[in-house]
Amino acid sequence: MRGFLTTKAARRTLRPIADLIDQRIERRIRRSIRDPDGELQRELAALRRRQEPLELLFNATGRGVSRLPADVHLKRGIDELALMTGDSDDAERNIAQAFRLLIALEALGVGRIAGGTMNICGKLAAVPLLDPPNDEILEIGTLYGMFGAALIRMMERAGRDPSLTIVDPLAGLQLQPGTTERGDPTGTPVRGPAVRTNLALAGTAGTAARIQQGFSEDPEVRALLSDRSYGVIIIDGDHSAPGVLADLAWAEQIIAPGGIVVLDDFGHPKWPGIKEAYDKHMATDTRLTYLGQVANSGYLRASTESRAASV
Ligand SMILES: C[S@@+](CC[C@H](N)C(=O)[O-])C[C@H]1O[C@@H](n2cnc3c(N)ncnc32)[C@H](O)[C@@H]1O
């Protein structure tokens, strides 16, 4: 009998009966979880109603992207940071603190921080952990200045005294060669006063930040901002290959020995010019060494030899 039941012919004959049994079982299960008095349904609806306003804290409305990273992205971000810095406890702590800061600043500030949640948290967490050689930070491309404000906070949390310099055209909207200029999802124009308001959220260091309106490739802007060696340079302005190449060449001259260069949107499929410029730059006689990547940012460190010694 057992032998017969396992034959192909028996299986074909018995299939309609097996299907019928399956359907009955399914119906029983549905009936048993059906909620005769509608109590479960009401509870579910009440939970949904309660959750919707909470989701406003994290969802994409009014900023273009959701701030709730998938579990797998969160874990990957922590792992990438731990791999680069060699400390998984610090990586997890800094990412958690950066995440809370991002939510708080976007709730309270004007505009938003650009980019995906893990990329932002990665940058905020990584820079202090990479222990830059001095507290001078240059951000090329700031949009609303909110990332700069957040980075000041993260550096202060690490016991540092950050001094921020920003360069951005502050042109009313985000300028990006090769892309269509659209209004920002926040509805807020990109203007100096918005940047100042956001920086003020970061206290004294934020208020003291230097804001240079203009383009990073402009010789006058360069002359004004090349007055010091920066411990950290964030390259997040013109995302085209020639633009990034020009910023890398400038960074090469003004980064302090041992300083950190962050290349935003590194390897991002939407911005192939960044990796293209990186590859070109790294083929030159550079002081920069690749440290690693966290989400969509690449991290480089300048050699500890001073520029004069290495030339
Ligand atoms: C992606 S946003 C910067 C986002 C910001 N770093 C953040 O994390 O929120 C790019 C900014 O760079 C500006 N920008 C474009 N070309 C630039 C250039 N040549 N020099 C400086 N800023 C530039 C854009 O107008 C925009 O405000």
The ligand as a Gaussian input file, in Angstrom:
#p B3LYP/6-31G(d) Opt

LIG

0 1
 C       24.349000      67.225000      -1.494000
 S       24.253000      68.892000      -1.042000
 C       25.204000      68.992000       0.424000
 C       24.603000      68.338000       1.553000
 C       25.196000      68.563000       2.902000
 N       26.622000      68.326000       2.952000
 C       24.464000      67.649000       3.853000
 O       25.084000      66.680000       4.312000
 O       23.286000      67.890000       4.139000
 C       25.303000      69.641000      -2.192000
 C       25.459000      71.131000      -1.982000
 O       26.623000      71.571000      -2.696000
 C       26.304000      72.759000      -3.359000
 N       27.272000      72.920000      -4.460000
 C       27.133000      72.581000      -5.760000
 N       28.262000      72.899000      -6.437000
 C       29.120000      73.414000      -5.525000
 C       30.451000      73.928000      -5.609000
 N       31.121000      73.962000      -6.744000
 N       31.038000      74.395000      -4.472000
 C       30.377000      74.357000      -3.286000
 N       29.113000      73.888000      -3.163000
 C       28.503000      73.428000      -4.265000
 C       24.858000      72.579000      -3.781000
 O       24.237000      73.788000      -4.125000
 C       24.292000      71.934000      -2.508000
 O       23.905000      72.913000      -1.573000

